[in-house]
Amino acid sequence: MNSVVLDASFIIKLLIEEAGSTVAKAVFERYEESGYRLLVPGHAFAEVTEVLCRKRRRGAITSQQLARALDFLARRIAVSSLDNLLEPAADLALSYRVSVYDALYVVLADETELMMLTCDLKLAAALRHSPYAKNILGVDEGGVISYGEP
């Protein structure tokens, strides 16, 4: 079964209607229709849940939206252990000045030779001249940006 890594920024666009959600959902649907398994590193659910809770506290989403989003995470996305990702993620974070949180998604994609979907174009740009670029698809309201091979 084919898989694709989703980062937190991409997952949020799927769960909450905001700028870039339409394109992210269209890209997601293509992967889903092709039978791809959705994969994230072990910290991702906590990262996404934190963003959702901040949005709930501000009144940007309802309790029902929060519950549906958490259900989506639990039922639709597979989680990969962080065991072998932390050291290479720390190296990547230090080398390219990105967060360890972001680096974990990138390393998971790299080590499993999968594509990573992100709506964090700053992350994609920071890695565009790196060996990791081949695994990154940046998505925003303007479309899909690939610095590597999709």
Chimera marker file (.cmm) of the C-alpha trace (Angstrom):
<marker_set name="trace">
<marker id="1" x="0.000" y="0.000" z="0.000" r="1" g="1" b="0" radius="0.5"/>
<marker id="2" x="1.279" y="3.454" z="-0.887" r="1" g="1" b="0" radius="0.5"/>
<marker id="3" x="1.552" y="6.031" z="1.880" r="1" g="1" b="0" radius="0.5"/>
<marker id="4" x="1.960" y="9.784" z="2.149" r="1" g="1" b="0" radius="0.5"/>
<marker id="5" x="3.190" y="11.847" z="5.110" r="1" g="1" b="0" radius="0.5"/>
<marker id="6" x="0.980" y="14.758" z="6.187" r="1" g="1" b="0" radius="0.5"/>
<marker id="7" x="2.348" y="17.539" z="8.351" r="1" g="1" b="0" radius="0.5"/>
<marker id="8" x="0.324" y="19.484" z="10.913" r="1" g="1" b="0" radius="0.5"/>
<marker id="9" x="-0.174" y="22.507" z="8.665" r="1" g="1" b="0" radius="0.5"/>
<marker id="10" x="-1.689" y="20.300" z="5.964" r="1" g="1" b="0" radius="0.5"/>
<marker id="11" x="-3.917" y="18.421" z="8.415" r="1" g="1" b="0" radius="0.5"/>
<marker id="12" x="-5.261" y="21.684" z="9.851" r="1" g="1" b="0" radius="0.5"/>
<marker id="13" x="-6.252" y="22.828" z="6.345" r="1" g="1" b="0" radius="0.5"/>
<marker id="14" x="-8.185" y="19.572" z="5.936" r="1" g="1" b="0" radius="0.5"/>
<marker id="15" x="-9.974" y="19.927" z="9.253" r="1" g="1" b="0" radius="0.5"/>
<marker id="16" x="-10.736" y="23.657" z="9.441" r="1" g="1" b="0" radius="0.5"/>
<marker id="17" x="-11.929" y="25.873" z="6.601" r="1" g="1" b="0" radius="0.5"/>
<marker id="18" x="-9.333" y="28.594" z="6.082" r="1" g="1" b="0" radius="0.5"/>
<marker id="19" x="-7.175" y="30.064" z="3.320" r="1" g="1" b="0" radius="0.5"/>
<marker id="20" x="-5.643" y="27.219" z="1.339" r="1" g="1" b="0" radius="0.5"/>
<marker id="21" x="-8.136" y="24.588" z="2.508" r="1" g="1" b="0" radius="0.5"/>
<marker id="22" x="-9.745" y="24.154" z="-0.902" r="1" g="1" b="0" radius="0.5"/>
<marker id="23" x="-6.486" y="23.269" z="-2.630" r="1" g="1" b="0" radius="0.5"/>
<marker id="24" x="-5.305" y="21.105" z="0.293" r="1" g="1" b="0" radius="0.5"/>
<marker id="25" x="-8.569" y="19.157" z="0.215" r="1" g="1" b="0" radius="0.5"/>
<marker id="26" x="-8.309" y="18.656" z="-3.561" r="1" g="1" b="0" radius="0.5"/>
<marker id="27" x="-4.744" y="17.331" z="-3.211" r="1" g="1" b="0" radius="0.5"/>
<marker id="28" x="-5.820" y="15.133" z="-0.293" r="1" g="1" b="0" radius="0.5"/>
<marker id="29" x="-8.723" y="13.685" z="-2.280" r="1" g="1" b="0" radius="0.5"/>
<marker id="30" x="-6.387" y="12.633" z="-5.096" r="1" g="1" b="0" radius="0.5"/>
<marker id="31" x="-4.196" y="10.717" z="-2.670" r="1" g="1" b="0" radius="0.5"/>
<marker id="32" x="-7.190" y="9.258" z="-0.848" r="1" g="1" b="0" radius="0.5"/>
<marker id="33" x="-8.899" y="8.137" z="-4.068" r="1" g="1" b="0" radius="0.5"/>
<marker id="34" x="-5.672" y="6.397" z="-5.058" r="1" g="1" b="0" radius="0.5"/>
<marker id="35" x="-5.747" y="4.410" z="-1.803" r="1" g="1" b="0" radius="0.5"/>
<marker id="36" x="-2.836" y="6.066" z="-0.036" r="1" g="1" b="0" radius="0.5"/>
<marker id="37" x="-2.369" y="5.469" z="3.678" r="1" g="1" b="0" radius="0.5"/>
<marker id="38" x="-2.007" y="8.701" z="5.672" r="1" g="1" b="0" radius="0.5"/>
<marker id="39" x="1.048" y="8.731" z="7.931" r="1" g="1" b="0" radius="0.5"/>
<marker id="40" x="2.385" y="11.076" z="10.609" r="1" g="1" b="0" radius="0.5"/>
<marker id="41" x="5.180" y="10.957" z="13.188" r="1" g="1" b="0" radius="0.5"/>
<marker id="42" x="4.204" y="10.261" z="16.794" r="1" g="1" b="0" radius="0.5"/>
<marker id="43" x="4.031" y="13.885" z="17.946" r="1" g="1" b="0" radius="0.5"/>
<marker id="44" x="1.622" y="15.021" z="15.213" r="1" g="1" b="0" radius="0.5"/>
<marker id="45" x="-1.681" y="14.417" z="16.999" r="1" g="1" b="0" radius="0.5"/>
<marker id="46" x="-0.538" y="16.523" z="19.954" r="1" g="1" b="0" radius="0.5"/>
<marker id="47" x="0.636" y="19.306" z="17.628" r="1" g="1" b="0" radius="0.5"/>
<marker id="48" x="-2.632" y="19.349" z="15.666" r="1" g="1" b="0" radius="0.5"/>
<marker id="49" x="-4.747" y="19.107" z="18.831" r="1" g="1" b="0" radius="0.5"/>
<marker id="50" x="-2.913" y="22.092" z="20.322" r="1" g="1" b="0" radius="0.5"/>
<marker id="51" x="-3.754" y="24.211" z="17.262" r="1" g="1" b="0" radius="0.5"/>
<marker id="52" x="-7.369" y="23.062" z="17.357" r="1" g="1" b="0" radius="0.5"/>
<marker id="53" x="-7.689" y="23.874" z="21.070" r="1" g="1" b="0" radius="0.5"/>
<marker id="54" x="-6.265" y="27.365" z="20.501" r="1" g="1" b="0" radius="0.5"/>
<marker id="55" x="-8.842" y="27.877" z="17.749" r="1" g="1" b="0" radius="0.5"/>
<marker id="56" x="-11.605" y="26.606" z="20.054" r="1" g="1" b="0" radius="0.5"/>
<marker id="57" x="-10.561" y="28.949" z="22.891" r="1" g="1" b="0" radius="0.5"/>
<marker id="58" x="-10.681" y="31.905" z="20.459" r="1" g="1" b="0" radius="0.5"/>
<marker id="59" x="-14.125" y="30.835" z="19.249" r="1" g="1" b="0" radius="0.5"/>
<marker id="60" x="-12.838" y="30.148" z="15.732" r="1" g="1" b="0" radius="0.5"/>
<marker id="61" x="-14.281" y="26.608" z="15.816" r="1" g="1" b="0" radius="0.5"/>
<marker id="62" x="-17.120" y="24.947" z="17.699" r="1" g="1" b="0" radius="0.5"/>
<marker id="63" x="-16.924" y="22.053" z="20.145" r="1" g="1" b="0" radius="0.5"/>
<marker id="64" x="-18.518" y="19.875" z="17.461" r="1" g="1" b="0" radius="0.5"/>
<marker id="65" x="-15.845" y="20.827" z="14.927" r="1" g="1" b="0" radius="0.5"/>
<marker id="66" x="-13.174" y="20.002" z="17.468" r="1" g="1" b="0" radius="0.5"/>
<marker id="67" x="-14.748" y="16.616" z="18.184" r="1" g="1" b="0" radius="0.5"/>
<marker id="68" x="-15.049" y="15.794" z="14.463" r="1" g="1" b="0" radius="0.5"/>
<marker id="69" x="-11.441" y="16.814" z="13.873" r="1" g="1" b="0" radius="0.5"/>
<marker id="70" x="-10.177" y="14.605" z="16.695" r="1" g="1" b="0" radius="0.5"/>
<marker id="71" x="-12.256" y="11.710" z="15.369" r="1" g="1" b="0" radius="0.5"/>
<marker id="72" x="-10.701" y="12.184" z="11.909" r="1" g="1" b="0" radius="0.5"/>
<marker id="73" x="-7.220" y="11.989" z="13.420" r="1" g="1" b="0" radius="0.5"/>
<marker id="74" x="-7.948" y="8.859" z="15.406" r="1" g="1" b="0" radius="0.5"/>
<marker id="75" x="-9.728" y="6.972" z="12.643" r="1" g="1" b="0" radius="0.5"/>
<marker id="76" x="-7.977" y="7.996" z="9.438" r="1" g="1" b="0" radius="0.5"/>
<marker id="77" x="-4.298" y="8.601" z="10.124" r="1" g="1" b="0" radius="0.5"/>
<marker id="78" x="-1.568" y="6.083" z="10.983" r="1" g="1" b="0" radius="0.5"/>
<marker id="79" x="1.132" y="7.047" z="13.459" r="1" g="1" b="0" radius="0.5"/>
<marker id="80" x="4.818" y="6.207" z="13.117" r="1" g="1" b="0" radius="0.5"/>
<marker id="81" x="7.035" y="5.861" z="16.181" r="1" g="1" b="0" radius="0.5"/>
<marker id="82" x="9.551" y="8.597" z="16.957" r="1" g="1" b="0" radius="0.5"/>
<marker id="83" x="12.168" y="6.038" z="18.041" r="1" g="1" b="0" radius="0.5"/>
<marker id="84" x="14.445" y="6.327" z="15.020" r="1" g="1" b="0" radius="0.5"/>
<marker id="85" x="13.466" y="9.859" z="13.994" r="1" g="1" b="0" radius="0.5"/>
<marker id="86" x="14.709" y="12.040" z="16.850" r="1" g="1" b="0" radius="0.5"/>
<marker id="87" x="18.443" y="12.065" z="16.138" r="1" g="1" b="0" radius="0.5"/>
<marker id="88" x="18.147" y="12.722" z="12.379" r="1" g="1" b="0" radius="0.5"/>
<marker id="89" x="15.428" y="15.306" z="13.080" r="1" g="1" b="0" radius="0.5"/>
<marker id="90" x="17.728" y="17.132" z="15.505" r="1" g="1" b="0" radius="0.5"/>
<marker id="91" x="20.497" y="17.103" z="12.883" r="1" g="1" b="0" radius="0.5"/>
<marker id="92" x="18.142" y="18.410" z="10.200" r="1" g="1" b="0" radius="0.5"/>
<marker id="93" x="16.741" y="21.102" z="12.524" r="1" g="1" b="0" radius="0.5"/>
<marker id="94" x="20.211" y="22.358" z="13.393" r="1" g="1" b="0" radius="0.5"/>
<marker id="95" x="21.511" y="22.198" z="9.822" r="1" g="1" b="0" radius="0.5"/>
<marker id="96" x="18.570" y="23.961" z="8.162" r="1" g="1" b="0" radius="0.5"/>
<marker id="97" x="17.280" y="26.128" z="11.029" r="1" g="1" b="0" radius="0.5"/>
<marker id="98" x="13.819" y="24.556" z="11.141" r="1" g="1" b="0" radius="0.5"/>
<marker id="99" x="11.942" y="23.346" z="14.198" r="1" g="1" b="0" radius="0.5"/>
<marker id="100" x="12.414" y="19.802" z="15.438" r="1" g="1" b="0" radius="0.5"/>
<marker id="101" x="8.638" y="19.410" z="15.149" r="1" g="1" b="0" radius="0.5"/>
<marker id="102" x="8.804" y="20.171" z="11.416" r="1" g="1" b="0" radius="0.5"/>
<marker id="103" x="11.976" y="18.142" z="10.977" r="1" g="1" b="0" radius="0.5"/>
<marker id="104" x="10.247" y="15.024" z="12.314" r="1" g="1" b="0" radius="0.5"/>
<marker id="105" x="7.779" y="15.064" z="9.392" r="1" g="1" b="0" radius="0.5"/>
<marker id="106" x="10.585" y="15.625" z="6.895" r="1" g="1" b="0" radius="0.5"/>
<marker id="107" x="12.755" y="12.842" z="8.306" r="1" g="1" b="0" radius="0.5"/>
<marker id="108" x="9.804" y="10.428" z="8.343" r="1" g="1" b="0" radius="0.5"/>
<marker id="109" x="9.167" y="11.169" z="4.664" r="1" g="1" b="0" radius="0.5"/>
<marker id="110" x="12.855" y="10.883" z="3.818" r="1" g="1" b="0" radius="0.5"/>
<marker id="111" x="13.506" y="7.646" z="5.693" r="1" g="1" b="0" radius="0.5"/>
<marker id="112" x="10.400" y="5.967" z="4.293" r="1" g="1" b="0" radius="0.5"/>
<marker id="113" x="10.969" y="7.441" z="0.802" r="1" g="1" b="0" radius="0.5"/>
<marker id="114" x="7.491" y="8.996" z="0.830" r="1" g="1" b="0" radius="0.5"/>
<marker id="115" x="6.129" y="12.355" z="-0.225" r="1" g="1" b="0" radius="0.5"/>
<marker id="116" x="5.252" y="14.837" z="2.505" r="1" g="1" b="0" radius="0.5"/>
<marker id="117" x="2.346" y="17.237" z="2.037" r="1" g="1" b="0" radius="0.5"/>
<marker id="118" x="2.733" y="20.579" z="3.788" r="1" g="1" b="0" radius="0.5"/>
<marker id="119" x="1.030" y="23.968" z="3.761" r="1" g="1" b="0" radius="0.5"/>
<marker id="120" x="4.061" y="25.452" z="5.506" r="1" g="1" b="0" radius="0.5"/>
<marker id="121" x="5.718" y="27.097" z="2.528" r="1" g="1" b="0" radius="0.5"/>
<marker id="122" x="8.453" y="28.584" z="4.740" r="1" g="1" b="0" radius="0.5"/>
<marker id="123" x="9.471" y="25.039" z="5.631" r="1" g="1" b="0" radius="0.5"/>
<marker id="124" x="9.354" y="23.965" z="1.989" r="1" g="1" b="0" radius="0.5"/>
<marker id="125" x="11.429" y="26.982" z="0.971" r="1" g="1" b="0" radius="0.5"/>
<marker id="126" x="13.968" y="26.414" z="3.758" r="1" g="1" b="0" radius="0.5"/>
<marker id="127" x="14.592" y="22.916" z="2.418" r="1" g="1" b="0" radius="0.5"/>
<marker id="128" x="14.303" y="23.596" z="-1.298" r="1" g="1" b="0" radius="0.5"/>
<marker id="129" x="18.031" y="23.224" z="-1.955" r="1" g="1" b="0" radius="0.5"/>
<marker id="130" x="18.468" y="20.295" z="0.402" r="1" g="1" b="0" radius="0.5"/>
<marker id="131" x="18.417" y="16.556" z="-0.247" r="1" g="1" b="0" radius="0.5"/>
<marker id="132" x="14.992" y="16.553" z="1.456" r="1" g="1" b="0" radius="0.5"/>
<marker id="133" x="13.339" y="18.683" z="-1.232" r="1" g="1" b="0" radius="0.5"/>
<marker id="134" x="12.570" y="15.629" z="-3.349" r="1" g="1" b="0" radius="0.5"/>
<marker id="135" x="10.064" y="14.478" z="-0.716" r="1" g="1" b="0" radius="0.5"/>
<marker id="136" x="8.199" y="17.756" z="-0.155" r="1" g="1" b="0" radius="0.5"/>
<marker id="137" x="5.030" y="19.021" z="-1.818" r="1" g="1" b="0" radius="0.5"/>
<marker id="138" x="4.075" y="22.498" z="-0.644" r="1" g="1" b="0" radius="0.5"/>
<marker id="139" x="0.392" y="23.341" z="-0.981" r="1" g="1" b="0" radius="0.5"/>
<marker id="140" x="-1.279" y="26.739" z="-0.700" r="1" g="1" b="0" radius="0.5"/>
<marker id="141" x="-4.190" y="28.589" z="-2.260" r="1" g="1" b="0" radius="0.5"/>
<marker id="142" x="-2.081" y="29.131" z="-5.375" r="1" g="1" b="0" radius="0.5"/>
<marker id="143" x="-1.601" y="25.422" z="-5.960" r="1" g="1" b="0" radius="0.5"/>
<marker id="144" x="1.108" y="22.833" z="-5.411" r="1" g="1" b="0" radius="0.5"/>
<marker id="145" x="4.815" y="23.638" z="-5.276" r="1" g="1" b="0" radius="0.5"/>
<marker id="146" x="7.295" y="20.797" z="-5.677" r="1" g="1" b="0" radius="0.5"/>
<marker id="147" x="11.008" y="21.334" z="-5.351" r="1" g="1" b="0" radius="0.5"/>
<marker id="148" x="11.642" y="17.677" z="-6.004" r="1" g="1" b="0" radius="0.5"/>
<marker id="149" x="9.841" y="14.921" z="-7.825" r="1" g="1" b="0" radius="0.5"/>
<marker id="150" x="6.158" y="14.402" z="-6.954" r="1" g="1" b="0" radius="0.5"/>
<link id1="1" id2="2" r="1" g="1" b="0" radius="0.2"/>
<link id1="2" id2="3" r="1" g="1" b="0" radius="0.2"/>
<link id1="3" id2="4" r="1" g="1" b="0" radius="0.2"/>
<link id1="4" id2="5" r="1" g="1" b="0" radius="0.2"/>
<link id1="5" id2="6" r="1" g="1" b="0" radius="0.2"/>
<link id1="6" id2="7" r="1" g="1" b="0" radius="0.2"/>
<link id1="7" id2="8" r="1" g="1" b="0" radius="0.2"/>
<link id1="8" id2="9" r="1" g="1" b="0" radius="0.2"/>
<link id1="9" id2="10" r="1" g="1" b="0" radius="0.2"/>
<link id1="10" id2="11" r="1" g="1" b="0" radius="0.2"/>
<link id1="11" id2="12" r="1" g="1" b="0" radius="0.2"/>
<link id1="12" id2="13" r="1" g="1" b="0" radius="0.2"/>
<link id1="13" id2="14" r="1" g="1" b="0" radius="0.2"/>
<link id1="14" id2="15" r="1" g="1" b="0" radius="0.2"/>
<link id1="15" id2="16" r="1" g="1" b="0" radius="0.2"/>
<link id1="16" id2="17" r="1" g="1" b="0" radius="0.2"/>
<link id1="17" id2="18" r="1" g="1" b="0" radius="0.2"/>
<link id1="18" id2="19" r="1" g="1" b="0" radius="0.2"/>
<link id1="19" id2="20" r="1" g="1" b="0" radius="0.2"/>
<link id1="20" id2="21" r="1" g="1" b="0" radius="0.2"/>
<link id1="21" id2="22" r="1" g="1" b="0" radius="0.2"/>
<link id1="22" id2="23" r="1" g="1" b="0" radius="0.2"/>
<link id1="23" id2="24" r="1" g="1" b="0" radius="0.2"/>
<link id1="24" id2="25" r="1" g="1" b="0" radius="0.2"/>
<link id1="25" id2="26" r="1" g="1" b="0" radius="0.2"/>
<link id1="26" id2="27" r="1" g="1" b="0" radius="0.2"/>
<link id1="27" id2="28" r="1" g="1" b="0" radius="0.2"/>
<link id1="28" id2="29" r="1" g="1" b="0" radius="0.2"/>
<link id1="29" id2="30" r="1" g="1" b="0" radius="0.2"/>
<link id1="30" id2="31" r="1" g="1" b="0" radius="0.2"/>
<link id1="31" id2="32" r="1" g="1" b="0" radius="0.2"/>
<link id1="32" id2="33" r="1" g="1" b="0" radius="0.2"/>
<link id1="33" id2="34" r="1" g="1" b="0" radius="0.2"/>
<link id1="34" id2="35" r="1" g="1" b="0" radius="0.2"/>
<link id1="35" id2="36" r="1" g="1" b="0" radius="0.2"/>
<link id1="36" id2="37" r="1" g="1" b="0" radius="0.2"/>
<link id1="37" id2="38" r="1" g="1" b="0" radius="0.2"/>
<link id1="38" id2="39" r="1" g="1" b="0" radius="0.2"/>
<link id1="39" id2="40" r="1" g="1" b="0" radius="0.2"/>
<link id1="40" id2="41" r="1" g="1" b="0" radius="0.2"/>
<link id1="41" id2="42" r="1" g="1" b="0" radius="0.2"/>
<link id1="42" id2="43" r="1" g="1" b="0" radius="0.2"/>
<link id1="43" id2="44" r="1" g="1" b="0" radius="0.2"/>
<link id1="44" id2="45" r="1" g="1" b="0" radius="0.2"/>
<link id1="45" id2="46" r="1" g="1" b="0" radius="0.2"/>
<link id1="46" id2="47" r="1" g="1" b="0" radius="0.2"/>
<link id1="47" id2="48" r="1" g="1" b="0" radius="0.2"/>
<link id1="48" id2="49" r="1" g="1" b="0" radius="0.2"/>
<link id1="49" id2="50" r="1" g="1" b="0" radius="0.2"/>
<link id1="50" id2="51" r="1" g="1" b="0" radius="0.2"/>
<link id1="51" id2="52" r="1" g="1" b="0" radius="0.2"/>
<link id1="52" id2="53" r="1" g="1" b="0" radius="0.2"/>
<link id1="53" id2="54" r="1" g="1" b="0" radius="0.2"/>
<link id1="54" id2="55" r="1" g="1" b="0" radius="0.2"/>
<link id1="55" id2="56" r="1" g="1" b="0" radius="0.2"/>
<link id1="56" id2="57" r="1" g="1" b="0" radius="0.2"/>
<link id1="57" id2="58" r="1" g="1" b="0" radius="0.2"/>
<link id1="58" id2="59" r="1" g="1" b="0" radius="0.2"/>
<link id1="59" id2="60" r="1" g="1" b="0" radius="0.2"/>
<link id1="60" id2="61" r="1" g="1" b="0" radius="0.2"/>
<link id1="61" id2="62" r="1" g="1" b="0" radius="0.2"/>
<link id1="62" id2="63" r="1" g="1" b="0" radius="0.2"/>
<link id1="63" id2="64" r="1" g="1" b="0" radius="0.2"/>
<link id1="64" id2="65" r="1" g="1" b="0" radius="0.2"/>
<link id1="65" id2="66" r="1" g="1" b="0" radius="0.2"/>
<link id1="66" id2="67" r="1" g="1" b="0" radius="0.2"/>
<link id1="67" id2="68" r="1" g="1" b="0" radius="0.2"/>
<link id1="68" id2="69" r="1" g="1" b="0" radius="0.2"/>
<link id1="69" id2="70" r="1" g="1" b="0" radius="0.2"/>
<link id1="70" id2="71" r="1" g="1" b="0" radius="0.2"/>
<link id1="71" id2="72" r="1" g="1" b="0" radius="0.2"/>
<link id1="72" id2="73" r="1" g="1" b="0" radius="0.2"/>
<link id1="73" id2="74" r="1" g="1" b="0" radius="0.2"/>
<link id1="74" id2="75" r="1" g="1" b="0" radius="0.2"/>
<link id1="75" id2="76" r="1" g="1" b="0" radius="0.2"/>
<link id1="76" id2="77" r="1" g="1" b="0" radius="0.2"/>
<link id1="77" id2="78" r="1" g="1" b="0" radius="0.2"/>
<link id1="78" id2="79" r="1" g="1" b="0" radius="0.2"/>
<link id1="79" id2="80" r="1" g="1" b="0" radius="0.2"/>
<link id1="80" id2="81" r="1" g="1" b="0" radius="0.2"/>
<link id1="81" id2="82" r="1" g="1" b="0" radius="0.2"/>
<link id1="82" id2="83" r="1" g="1" b="0" radius="0.2"/>
<link id1="83" id2="84" r="1" g="1" b="0" radius="0.2"/>
<link id1="84" id2="85" r="1" g="1" b="0" radius="0.2"/>
<link id1="85" id2="86" r="1" g="1" b="0" radius="0.2"/>
<link id1="86" id2="87" r="1" g="1" b="0" radius="0.2"/>
<link id1="87" id2="88" r="1" g="1" b="0" radius="0.2"/>
<link id1="88" id2="89" r="1" g="1" b="0" radius="0.2"/>
<link id1="89" id2="90" r="1" g="1" b="0" radius="0.2"/>
<link id1="90" id2="91" r="1" g="1" b="0" radius="0.2"/>
<link id1="91" id2="92" r="1" g="1" b="0" radius="0.2"/>
<link id1="92" id2="93" r="1" g="1" b="0" radius="0.2"/>
<link id1="93" id2="94" r="1" g="1" b="0" radius="0.2"/>
<link id1="94" id2="95" r="1" g="1" b="0" radius="0.2"/>
<link id1="95" id2="96" r="1" g="1" b="0" radius="0.2"/>
<link id1="96" id2="97" r="1" g="1" b="0" radius="0.2"/>
<link id1="97" id2="98" r="1" g="1" b="0" radius="0.2"/>
<link id1="98" id2="99" r="1" g="1" b="0" radius="0.2"/>
<link id1="99" id2="100" r="1" g="1" b="0" radius="0.2"/>
<link id1="100" id2="101" r="1" g="1" b="0" radius="0.2"/>
<link id1="101" id2="102" r="1" g="1" b="0" radius="0.2"/>
<link id1="102" id2="103" r="1" g="1" b="0" radius="0.2"/>
<link id1="103" id2="104" r="1" g="1" b="0" radius="0.2"/>
<link id1="104" id2="105" r="1" g="1" b="0" radius="0.2"/>
<link id1="105" id2="106" r="1" g="1" b="0" radius="0.2"/>
<link id1="106" id2="107" r="1" g="1" b="0" radius="0.2"/>
<link id1="107" id2="108" r="1" g="1" b="0" radius="0.2"/>
<link id1="108" id2="109" r="1" g="1" b="0" radius="0.2"/>
<link id1="109" id2="110" r="1" g="1" b="0" radius="0.2"/>
<link id1="110" id2="111" r="1" g="1" b="0" radius="0.2"/>
<link id1="111" id2="112" r="1" g="1" b="0" radius="0.2"/>
<link id1="112" id2="113" r="1" g="1" b="0" radius="0.2"/>
<link id1="113" id2="114" r="1" g="1" b="0" radius="0.2"/>
<link id1="114" id2="115" r="1" g="1" b="0" radius="0.2"/>
<link id1="115" id2="116" r="1" g="1" b="0" radius="0.2"/>
<link id1="116" id2="117" r="1" g="1" b="0" radius="0.2"/>
<link id1="117" id2="118" r="1" g="1" b="0" radius="0.2"/>
<link id1="118" id2="119" r="1" g="1" b="0" radius="0.2"/>
<link id1="119" id2="120" r="1" g="1" b="0" radius="0.2"/>
<link id1="120" id2="121" r="1" g="1" b="0" radius="0.2"/>
<link id1="121" id2="122" r="1" g="1" b="0" radius="0.2"/>
<link id1="122" id2="123" r="1" g="1" b="0" radius="0.2"/>
<link id1="123" id2="124" r="1" g="1" b="0" radius="0.2"/>
<link id1="124" id2="125" r="1" g="1" b="0" radius="0.2"/>
<link id1="125" id2="126" r="1" g="1" b="0" radius="0.2"/>
<link id1="126" id2="127" r="1" g="1" b="0" radius="0.2"/>
<link id1="127" id2="128" r="1" g="1" b="0" radius="0.2"/>
<link id1="128" id2="129" r="1" g="1" b="0" radius="0.2"/>
<link id1="129" id2="130" r="1" g="1" b="0" radius="0.2"/>
<link id1="130" id2="131" r="1" g="1" b="0" radius="0.2"/>
<link id1="131" id2="132" r="1" g="1" b="0" radius="0.2"/>
<link id1="132" id2="133" r="1" g="1" b="0" radius="0.2"/>
<link id1="133" id2="134" r="1" g="1" b="0" radius="0.2"/>
<link id1="134" id2="135" r="1" g="1" b="0" radius="0.2"/>
<link id1="135" id2="136" r="1" g="1" b="0" radius="0.2"/>
<link id1="136" id2="137" r="1" g="1" b="0" radius="0.2"/>
<link id1="137" id2="138" r="1" g="1" b="0" radius="0.2"/>
<link id1="138" id2="139" r="1" g="1" b="0" radius="0.2"/>
<link id1="139" id2="140" r="1" g="1" b="0" radius="0.2"/>
<link id1="140" id2="141" r="1" g="1" b="0" radius="0.2"/>
<link id1="141" id2="142" r="1" g="1" b="0" radius="0.2"/>
<link id1="142" id2="143" r="1" g="1" b="0" radius="0.2"/>
<link id1="143" id2="144" r="1" g="1" b="0" radius="0.2"/>
<link id1="144" id2="145" r="1" g="1" b="0" radius="0.2"/>
<link id1="145" id2="146" r="1" g="1" b="0" radius="0.2"/>
<link id1="146" id2="147" r="1" g="1" b="0" radius="0.2"/>
<link id1="147" id2="148" r="1" g="1" b="0" radius="0.2"/>
<link id1="148" id2="149" r="1" g="1" b="0" radius="0.2"/>
<link id1="149" id2="150" r="1" g="1" b="0" radius="0.2"/>
</marker_set>
